[in-house]
């Protein structure tokens, strides 16, 4: 969370040592992509990430592999509010849902890689900020504060709206509106969200079929 009183936002105190971090938004996005990259062996990711993140890499020579893993988990949790131990993709924002008997993961509503073009255009539209010119300058918490407060007219907020809005229940007046919303949701739906939605629809269909079979059996 951004605090206007913070003077050393890039300093992280760990085990009694003040560690200077590179928390520019583009570096953080690269770190997220690293941890989501299945082609990179998991056991070497902490060392790669710490070399990208810590300004003075000499500190790393003093840490064991276990300490490095603990440090990167702590930094992500305390400075970026990201849980490296969760199964969620790190470069996604999700929408929590609390349906009964629902063992599906939270639905992603933002993917910083897929949505890169929308994010770039939105920052330029709302703030006149060219994110390429801000690489190495704009800090992650600053980027996130601006991102979270984009106006409704921006491409990114439009995508989020259609990804999260509900399709209204059918009545005799809203056929065209339902069709339009379904079309827009299909346009903006993220691949991971589509997989979750289709799995839930299949499960719902199977439950309906099982219920019908039970009803036929009981009537027979």
Backbone as JSON, one array per atom type, in Angstrom:
{
  "sequence": "XXXXXXXXXXXXXXXXXXXXXXXXXXXXXXXXXXXXXXXXXXXXXXXXXXXXXXXXXXXXXXXXXXXXXXXXXXXXXXXXXXXXXXXXXXXXXXXXXXXXXXXXXXXXXXXXXXXXXXXXXXXXXXXXXXXXXXXXXXXXXXXXXXXXXXXXXXXXXXXXXXXXXXXXXXXXXXXXXXXXXXXXXXXXXXXXXXXXXXXXXXXXXXXXXXXXXXXXXXXX",
  "N": [[0.84, -1.19, 0.0], [0.51, 2.2, -0.84], [2.12, 4.76, 0.92], [2.12, 8.08, 1.77], [3.89, 9.13, 3.52], [6.14, 7.64, 3.53], [9.65, 7.49, 3.2], [11.71, 5.91, 2.46], [11.04, 3.92, 0.46], [12.16, 2.0, -1.13], [13.73, 0.48, 0.47], [14.29, -2.42, 2.35], [14.03, -3.96, 5.39], [15.58, -6.69, 6.69], [16.28, -9.4, 8.68], [17.81, -7.74, 10.31], [19.25, -6.25, 8.5], [19.49, -3.55, 6.25], [18.19, -3.52, 3.14], [18.61, -2.46, -0.14], [16.31, -2.14, -2.74], [15.33, -2.76, -6.15], [12.56, -1.55, -7.19], [11.2, -0.67, -9.4], [8.45, -0.37, -11.65], [8.59, -1.82, -14.05], [10.58, -3.67, -13.54], [9.43, -5.17, -11.5], [7.28, -6.29, -12.9], [8.69, -7.93, -14.64], [9.74, -9.72, -12.79], [7.4, -10.96, -11.9], [6.67, -12.28, -14.26], [8.8, -14.03, -14.43], [8.35, -15.81, -12.25], [6.03, -16.98, -13.12], [6.82, -18.36, -15.29], [6.99, -21.44, -16.58], [9.02, -22.75, -17.84], [11.37, -22.2, -16.58], [13.35, -23.66, -14.15], [12.08, -24.27, -10.89], [13.74, -24.21, -8.62], [15.83, -22.49, -9.14], [14.75, -20.03, -9.43], [14.46, -18.23, -7.13], [17.13, -17.26, -6.77], [17.69, -16.01, -9.23], [15.69, -14.07, -9.2], [16.36, -12.54, -6.93], [18.81, -11.46, -7.72], [17.9, -9.75, -9.68], [16.43, -8.05, -8.14], [17.76, -7.03, -5.84], [19.87, -4.35, -5.17], [22.6, -4.23, -4.32], [24.33, -6.87, -4.97], [26.22, -8.26, -3.57], [25.42, -9.06, -1.1], [24.08, -11.43, -1.48], [25.93, -13.48, -1.65], [26.39, -14.22, 0.9], [24.26, -15.65, 1.75], [22.45, -18.68, 2.26], [20.91, -21.18, 0.07], [18.36, -21.75, 1.17], [17.92, -19.51, 2.79], [17.85, -17.54, 0.82], [15.53, -18.24, -0.53], [13.65, -17.82, 1.49], [13.98, -15.06, 1.87], [13.15, -13.93, -0.64], [10.49, -14.68, -0.67], [9.57, -13.28, 1.57], [10.06, -10.6, 0.8], [8.37, -10.31, -1.47], [5.92, -10.69, -0.22], [5.8, -8.62, 1.76], [6.53, -6.21, 0.49], [5.32, -6.2, -2.01], [2.88, -7.34, -1.73], [2.29, -9.94, -2.6], [1.77, -13.36, -2.72], [4.03, -15.76, -2.92], [3.78, -18.43, -2.45], [1.3, -19.23, -3.15], [-0.93, -20.77, -5.57], [-1.85, -19.2, -7.57], [-1.38, -17.27, -10.59], [1.29, -14.95, -10.74], [1.33, -12.57, -12.14], [-1.22, -11.7, -12.38], [-4.35, -10.16, -11.52], [-7.01, -11.06, -9.43], [-10.52, -11.87, -9.1], [-12.23, -12.36, -6.22], [-14.4, -15.02, -5.25], [-17.18, -16.51, -3.61], [-18.7, -18.93, -3.71], [-20.82, -21.62, -2.73], [-19.56, -24.9, -2.23], [-17.6, -24.6, -4.14], [-14.73, -25.27, -5.69], [-13.03, -24.05, -7.39], [-10.35, -21.96, -8.7], [-9.78, -18.43, -7.95], [-11.16, -16.03, -10.21], [-9.31, -14.62, -12.83], [-8.99, -11.15, -13.53], [-7.32, -9.26, -14.47], [-4.44, -9.39, -16.44], [-1.19, -8.71, -16.46], [0.58, -9.1, -18.53], [-0.87, -9.93, -20.87], [-2.61, -7.77, -20.95], [-1.01, -5.61, -21.49], [-0.94, -3.72, -23.63], [-3.41, -2.41, -23.35], [-3.05, -1.3, -20.81], [-0.89, 0.43, -21.22], [-2.04, 2.24, -23.09], [-4.09, 3.24, -21.5], [-2.81, 4.58, -19.36], [-1.59, 6.58, -20.81], [-3.81, 7.89, -21.83], [-5.27, 8.75, -19.51], [-3.38, 9.98, -17.78], [-1.38, 11.07, -19.29], [1.0, 9.74, -19.33], [3.77, 8.1, -20.57], [4.56, 4.9, -20.42], [6.84, 3.54, -21.25], [8.78, 5.46, -21.14], [8.95, 5.72, -18.45], [10.21, 3.55, -17.42], [12.3, 2.05, -15.05], [12.04, 4.24, -13.45], [9.37, 4.95, -12.43], [7.93, 3.79, -9.52], [6.77, 0.61, -8.2], [4.6, 0.76, -6.34], [3.64, 3.29, -6.91], [2.9, 2.99, -9.59], [0.87, 1.08, -9.23], [-0.99, 2.5, -7.7], [-1.83, 4.44, -9.53], [-2.81, 2.75, -11.53], [-4.96, 1.46, -10.21], [-6.73, 3.53, -10.02], [-7.58, 4.32, -12.5], [-9.69, 5.89, -14.92], [-13.15, 5.26, -15.83], [-13.42, 5.36, -18.56], [-11.17, 4.43, -19.81], [-9.29, 2.01, -21.78], [-8.44, -0.18, -20.21], [-10.05, -0.17, -17.89], [-12.5, -0.53, -19.1], [-12.24, -3.14, -20.07], [-12.0, -4.53, -17.61], [-14.5, -3.99, -16.55], [-16.31, -5.44, -18.24], [-15.33, -7.98, -17.84], [-16.04, -8.5, -15.25], [-18.73, -7.91, -14.89], [-22.17, -8.94, -14.47], [-24.32, -11.0, -16.45], [-27.48, -9.9, -17.19], [-30.55, -11.29, -15.88], [-32.78, -13.05, -18.0], [-35.46, -11.42, -19.61], [-38.5, -10.27, -21.21], [-37.72, -7.95, -22.41], [-34.97, -7.48, -22.59], [-33.37, -8.84, -24.46], [-31.63, -8.03, -26.6], [-29.74, -6.52, -25.18], [-28.62, -8.43, -23.44], [-27.42, -10.06, -25.35], [-25.51, -8.31, -26.38], [-23.88, -7.84, -24.13], [-22.91, -10.44, -23.61], [-21.38, -10.79, -25.92], [-19.4, -8.8, -25.59], [-18.21, -9.66, -23.23], [-17.08, -12.03, -24.11], [-15.19, -11.04, -25.88], [-13.38, -9.7, -24.21], [-12.61, -11.57, -22.33], [-10.22, -13.28, -20.35], [-7.79, -15.86, -21.11], [-7.29, -17.74, -18.97], [-9.5, -17.27, -17.37], [-11.51, -18.1, -19.08], [-11.07, -20.87, -19.21], [-11.71, -21.6, -16.56], [-14.4, -20.78, -16.46], [-15.59, -22.44, -18.45], [-15.14, -24.95, -17.33], [-16.71, -24.79, -15.03], [-19.22, -24.48, -16.2], [-19.46, -26.94, -17.48], [-19.49, -28.65, -15.28], [-21.87, -27.78, -14.07], [-23.7, -28.51, -16.04], [-23.41, -31.31, -16.01], [-24.36, -31.86, -13.45], [-27.04, -31.14, -13.76], [-27.85, -33.07, -15.6], [-27.51, -35.39, -14.08], [-29.39, -34.92, -12.09], [-31.75, -34.98, -13.59], [-31.71, -37.68, -14.42], [-32.02, -38.97, -11.96], [-34.56, -38.09, -11.34], [-36.08, -39.27, -13.4], [-35.65, -41.94, -12.8], [-36.83, -42.15, -10.27], [-39.48, -41.61, -10.91], [-40.05, -43.73, -12.51]],
  "CA": [[0.0, 0.0, 0.0], [1.27, 3.44, -0.94], [2.04, 5.68, 2.04], [2.75, 9.34, 1.39], [4.9, 9.49, 4.52], [7.33, 6.79, 3.36], [10.8, 8.14, 2.57], [12.63, 4.88, 1.99], [10.16, 2.87, -0.05], [12.95, 0.97, -1.79], [14.56, -0.18, 1.48], [13.6, -3.5, 3.06], [14.81, -4.42, 6.53], [15.44, -8.14, 6.82], [17.31, -9.99, 9.57], [18.67, -6.68, 10.82], [20.02, -5.62, 7.42], [18.72, -2.68, 5.36], [18.48, -3.96, 1.77], [18.06, -1.58, -1.17], [15.65, -2.93, -3.77], [14.91, -2.13, -7.4], [11.13, -1.77, -7.24], [10.56, 0.0, -10.54], [7.3, -1.18, -12.07], [8.96, -2.76, -15.12], [11.35, -4.76, -12.93], [8.47, -6.01, -10.78], [6.54, -7.06, -13.9], [9.61, -8.98, -15.1], [9.81, -10.71, -11.71], [6.15, -11.73, -11.96], [6.76, -13.17, -15.42], [9.76, -15.08, -14.08], [7.75, -16.83, -11.39], [4.97, -17.65, -13.88], [7.44, -19.06, -16.42], [7.17, -22.85, -16.24], [10.24, -23.28, -18.47], [12.49, -21.94, -15.68], [13.27, -24.54, -12.98], [11.66, -23.56, -9.69], [14.78, -24.07, -7.59], [16.77, -21.4, -9.45], [14.02, -18.76, -9.53], [14.79, -17.27, -6.07], [18.43, -16.63, -6.99], [17.54, -15.1, -10.37], [14.85, -12.95, -8.78], [17.1, -11.68, -5.99], [19.8, -10.72, -8.5], [17.17, -8.69, -10.36], [15.74, -7.19, -7.18], [18.65, -6.4, -4.86], [20.83, -3.45, -5.82], [23.94, -4.69, -3.98], [24.27, -8.33, -5.03], [27.23, -8.87, -2.7], [24.72, -9.66, 0.04], [23.61, -12.78, -1.82], [27.0, -14.46, -1.45], [26.39, -14.59, 2.31], [23.02, -16.36, 2.06], [22.28, -20.05, 1.78], [19.74, -21.32, -0.79], [17.14, -21.66, 1.99], [17.76, -18.11, 3.19], [17.45, -16.8, -0.37], [14.12, -18.54, -0.77], [12.88, -17.12, 2.53], [14.07, -13.62, 1.61], [12.33, -13.52, -1.77], [9.09, -14.84, -0.24], [9.27, -12.17, 2.49], [10.02, -9.34, 0.04], [7.15, -10.29, -2.27], [4.76, -10.54, 0.67], [5.79, -7.37, 2.51], [6.69, -5.03, -0.36], [4.48, -6.26, -3.21], [1.61, -7.96, -1.37], [2.14, -11.1, -3.47], [2.09, -14.61, -2.03], [4.72, -16.66, -3.84], [3.44, -19.81, -2.14], [-0.02, -19.54, -3.69], [-0.9, -21.35, -6.91], [-2.3, -18.2, -8.54], [-0.34, -16.61, -11.37], [1.75, -13.77, -10.04], [1.11, -11.36, -12.92], [-2.66, -11.52, -12.56], [-5.23, -9.75, -10.44], [-8.17, -11.94, -9.48], [-11.76, -11.48, -8.43], [-12.6, -13.41, -5.28], [-15.79, -15.45, -5.26], [-17.44, -17.33, -2.42], [-19.83, -19.8, -3.97], [-20.8, -22.86, -1.96], [-19.06, -26.09, -2.93], [-16.84, -24.15, -5.31], [-13.31, -25.51, -5.46], [-12.29, -23.46, -8.5], [-9.54, -20.8, -8.31], [-10.36, -17.11, -8.21], [-11.17, -15.71, -11.64], [-8.44, -13.48, -13.15], [-9.62, -10.03, -14.22], [-6.24, -8.49, -15.09], [-3.19, -10.08, -16.68], [-0.32, -7.6, -16.83], [1.24, -9.39, -19.8], [-1.88, -9.87, -21.94], [-3.24, -6.45, -20.96], [0.03, -4.58, -21.57], [-1.33, -2.67, -24.58], [-4.5, -1.65, -22.73], [-2.49, -0.54, -19.69], [-0.1, 1.52, -21.81], [-2.96, 3.23, -23.66], [-4.88, 3.83, -20.42], [-1.96, 5.55, -18.65], [-1.39, 7.72, -21.7], [-5.1, 8.58, -21.94], [-5.68, 9.39, -18.26], [-2.35, 10.75, -17.08], [-0.35, 11.57, -20.2], [2.24, 9.06, -18.95], [4.29, 7.07, -21.46], [5.19, 3.95, -19.5], [8.19, 3.19, -21.71], [9.68, 6.52, -20.64], [9.0, 5.62, -16.99], [10.91, 2.34, -17.01], [13.42, 2.35, -14.16], [11.74, 5.44, -12.66], [8.1, 4.82, -11.71], [7.97, 2.69, -8.57], [5.63, -0.29, -8.3], [3.44, 1.25, -5.58], [3.11, 4.43, -7.66], [2.22, 2.41, -10.75], [-0.35, 0.41, -8.8], [-1.95, 3.54, -7.28], [-2.38, 5.01, -10.77], [-3.58, 1.69, -12.19], [-6.21, 1.21, -9.48], [-7.61, 4.69, -10.1], [-7.87, 4.67, -13.89], [-11.09, 6.27, -15.12], [-14.0, 4.25, -16.46], [-13.36, 5.47, -20.02], [-9.92, 3.88, -20.33], [-9.4, 0.64, -22.3], [-8.26, -1.18, -19.17], [-11.24, -0.21, -17.05], [-13.57, -1.11, -19.9], [-12.02, -4.58, -20.05], [-12.33, -5.02, -16.27], [-15.96, -3.92, -16.38], [-16.98, -6.54, -18.91], [-14.87, -9.23, -17.24], [-16.62, -8.69, -13.92], [-20.17, -7.64, -14.84], [-23.07, -10.08, -14.59], [-25.29, -10.96, -17.53], [-28.79, -9.78, -16.53], [-31.5, -12.37, -16.1], [-33.56, -12.86, -19.22], [-36.88, -11.06, -19.59], [-38.99, -10.03, -22.57], [-37.26, -6.66, -22.91], [-33.51, -7.27, -22.59], [-32.69, -9.81, -25.32], [-30.51, -7.4, -27.32], [-28.73, -6.12, -24.2], [-27.95, -9.66, -23.02], [-26.58, -10.49, -26.47], [-24.38, -7.37, -26.46], [-22.98, -8.07, -22.99], [-22.25, -11.71, -23.85], [-20.38, -10.57, -26.96], [-18.3, -8.02, -25.02], [-17.51, -10.51, -22.26], [-16.28, -12.98, -24.88], [-14.08, -10.28, -26.46], [-12.42, -9.3, -23.17], [-12.32, -12.67, -21.39], [-8.85, -13.79, -20.32], [-7.72, -17.31, -21.34], [-7.43, -18.48, -17.71], [-10.9, -17.12, -16.95], [-12.32, -18.94, -19.97], [-10.9, -22.26, -18.77], [-12.47, -21.76, -15.33], [-15.83, -20.67, -16.78], [-16.03, -23.63, -19.17], [-15.14, -26.08, -16.39], [-17.88, -24.62, -14.17], [-20.41, -24.74, -17.01], [-19.53, -28.38, -17.68], [-19.91, -29.24, -14.01], [-23.29, -27.47, -13.88], [-24.44, -29.35, -16.99], [-23.38, -32.69, -15.51], [-25.25, -31.93, -12.3], [-28.42, -31.11, -14.27], [-28.12, -34.38, -16.2], [-27.65, -36.35, -12.99], [-30.67, -34.65, -11.44], [-32.79, -35.49, -14.48], [-31.68, -39.14, -14.35], [-32.61, -39.36, -10.67], [-36.0, -37.84, -11.42], [-36.66, -40.3, -14.26], [-35.6, -43.19, -12.05], [-37.83, -42.11, -9.19], [-40.81, -41.64, -11.52], [-40.25, -45.03, -13.1]],
  "C": [[0.88, 1.24, 0.0], [1.03, 4.31, 0.3], [2.8, 6.95, 1.69], [3.82, 9.79, 2.36], [6.18, 8.67, 4.38], [8.44, 7.55, 2.64], [11.79, 7.13, 2.0], [11.83, 3.68, 1.47], [10.93, 1.73, -0.7], [13.9, 0.25, -0.83], [13.72, -1.23, 2.21], [14.52, -4.0, 4.16], [14.53, -5.89, 6.78], [16.61, -8.7, 7.62], [18.32, -8.95, 10.04], [19.49, -5.97, 9.77], [19.08, -4.78, 6.54], [19.12, -2.99, 3.91], [17.81, -3.01, 0.77], [17.54, -2.43, -2.33], [15.37, -2.1, -5.02], [13.43, -2.46, -7.58], [10.46, -0.97, -8.35], [9.51, -0.93, -11.12], [7.68, -2.21, -13.13], [9.77, -3.93, -14.57], [10.42, -5.71, -12.19], [7.67, -6.87, -11.76], [7.4, -8.2, -14.46], [9.72, -10.1, -14.06], [8.55, -11.58, -11.7], [6.2, -12.74, -13.11], [7.72, -14.32, -15.15], [9.1, -16.19, -13.29], [6.58, -17.55, -12.07], [5.52, -18.5, -15.01], [7.76, -20.51, -16.04], [8.41, -23.46, -16.88], [11.48, -23.05, -17.61], [12.36, -22.84, -14.46], [13.0, -23.76, -11.7], [12.78, -23.3, -8.71], [15.78, -22.96, -7.89], [16.08, -20.04, -9.52], [14.35, -17.78, -8.41], [16.1, -16.54, -6.31], [18.38, -15.64, -8.15], [16.78, -13.85, -9.94], [15.61, -11.99, -7.86], [18.19, -10.88, -6.7], [19.15, -9.57, -9.27], [16.7, -7.62, -9.37], [16.67, -6.4, -6.27], [19.73, -5.59, -5.58], [22.26, -3.9, -5.57], [23.94, -6.21, -3.89], [25.29, -9.03, -4.14], [26.58, -9.56, -1.51], [24.36, -11.12, -0.24], [24.66, -13.85, -1.58], [27.03, -14.96, 0.0], [25.17, -15.43, 2.7], [23.02, -17.78, 1.49], [21.07, -20.11, 0.85], [18.43, -21.19, -0.03], [16.87, -20.22, 2.41], [17.34, -17.25, 2.0], [15.97, -17.01, -0.67], [13.23, -17.81, 0.23], [12.85, -15.62, 2.27], [13.15, -13.21, 0.48], [10.84, -13.65, -1.44], [8.68, -13.66, 0.64], [9.15, -10.84, 1.74], [8.73, -9.24, -0.77], [5.92, -10.06, -1.39], [4.69, -9.14, 1.26], [5.84, -6.12, 1.62], [5.73, -5.02, -1.55], [3.1, -6.85, -2.95], [1.28, -9.14, -2.29], [2.6, -12.34, -2.7], [2.72, -15.58, -3.02], [4.37, -18.13, -3.59], [2.07, -20.21, -2.68], [0.12, -20.11, -5.11], [-1.36, -20.37, -7.98], [-1.12, -17.66, -9.34], [0.01, -15.28, -10.71], [1.47, -12.48, -10.81], [-0.36, -11.13, -13.23], [-3.3, -10.93, -11.31], [-6.5, -10.59, -10.56], [-9.36, -11.33, -8.76], [-12.17, -12.63, -7.52], [-14.08, -13.74, -5.42], [-15.98, -16.45, -4.13], [-18.69, -18.18, -2.63], [-19.68, -21.08, -3.18], [-20.32, -24.01, -2.84], [-18.26, -25.73, -4.17], [-15.35, -24.31, -5.02], [-12.46, -24.96, -6.6], [-11.46, -22.28, -8.01], [-10.27, -19.5, -8.58], [-10.19, -16.75, -9.69], [-10.27, -14.5, -11.92], [-9.2, -12.4, -13.92], [-8.58, -9.1, -14.86], [-5.04, -9.42, -15.26], [-2.23, -9.03, -17.24], [0.44, -7.84, -18.13], [0.26, -9.24, -20.97], [-2.46, -8.46, -22.08], [-2.24, -5.31, -21.13], [-0.38, -3.42, -22.48], [-2.43, -1.79, -23.99], [-3.97, -0.76, -21.6], [-1.7, 0.66, -20.21], [-1.03, 2.62, -22.31], [-3.74, 3.96, -22.57], [-4.08, 4.87, -19.64], [-1.75, 6.79, -19.51], [-2.66, 8.55, -21.78], [-5.42, 9.38, -20.68], [-4.65, 10.37, -17.71], [-1.32, 11.39, -18.0], [1.0, 10.94, -19.92], [2.57, 7.99, -19.99], [5.09, 6.09, -20.6], [6.57, 3.5, -19.95], [9.2, 4.21, -21.2], [9.84, 6.46, -19.13], [9.71, 4.37, -16.5], [12.15, 2.72, -16.18], [13.17, 3.56, -13.27], [10.5, 5.27, -11.8], [8.13, 3.58, -10.82], [6.67, 1.87, -8.63], [4.41, 0.24, -7.55], [2.82, 2.47, -6.25], [2.32, 3.94, -8.88], [0.88, 1.83, -10.35], [-1.41, 1.42, -8.35], [-2.61, 4.17, -8.5], [-3.26, 3.99, -11.48], [-4.94, 1.51, -11.54], [-7.2, 2.37, -9.58], [-7.8, 5.19, -11.54], [-9.36, 4.97, -14.04], [-11.83, 5.21, -15.91], [-13.88, 4.25, -17.99], [-12.12, 4.82, -20.63], [-10.12, 2.45, -20.84], [-9.29, -0.42, -21.21], [-9.48, -1.3, -18.29], [-12.44, -0.78, -17.8], [-13.46, -2.63, -19.9], [-12.41, -5.18, -18.7], [-13.83, -5.03, -16.06], [-16.64, -5.13, -17.0], [-16.54, -7.91, -18.37], [-15.58, -9.53, -15.92], [-18.13, -8.51, -13.87], [-20.97, -8.93, -15.02], [-23.96, -9.9, -15.82], [-26.68, -10.91, -16.89], [-29.69, -10.97, -16.84], [-32.43, -12.03, -17.27], [-35.0, -12.44, -18.9], [-37.29, -10.7, -21.02], [-38.47, -8.73, -23.18], [-35.75, -6.6, -23.19], [-32.74, -8.25, -23.48], [-31.48, -9.23, -26.02], [-29.38, -7.02, -26.37], [-27.94, -7.33, -23.7], [-26.98, -10.15, -24.1], [-25.33, -9.62, -26.57], [-23.38, -7.64, -25.33], [-22.23, -9.39, -23.15], [-21.12, -11.57, -24.87], [-19.16, -9.84, -26.39], [-17.52, -8.85, -24.0], [-16.62, -11.52, -22.98], [-15.04, -12.29, -25.46], [-12.98, -10.05, -25.42], [-11.99, -10.43, -22.24], [-10.88, -13.14, -21.5], [-8.85, -15.31, -20.5], [-7.92, -18.14, -20.07], [-8.87, -18.42, -17.21], [-11.81, -17.99, -17.79], [-12.26, -20.4, -19.56], [-11.75, -22.52, -17.52], [-13.98, -21.74, -15.62], [-16.34, -21.94, -17.46], [-16.08, -24.86, -18.27], [-16.36, -26.0, -15.48], [-19.16, -24.91, -14.93], [-20.58, -26.24, -17.25], [-20.01, -29.08, -16.41], [-21.4, -29.0, -13.76], [-24.16, -28.32, -14.8], [-24.52, -30.8, -16.51], [-24.31, -32.87, -14.31], [-26.71, -31.94, -12.74], [-28.8, -32.47, -14.86], [-28.32, -35.45, -15.12], [-28.98, -36.17, -12.27], [-31.83, -35.17, -12.28], [-32.86, -37.01, -14.44], [-32.32, -39.64, -13.06], [-34.12, -39.19, -10.69], [-36.7, -38.9, -12.26], [-36.72, -41.63, -13.53], [-36.66, -43.25, -10.97], [-39.25, -42.18, -9.73], [-41.14, -43.01, -12.11], [-40.54, -46.09, -12.08]]
}
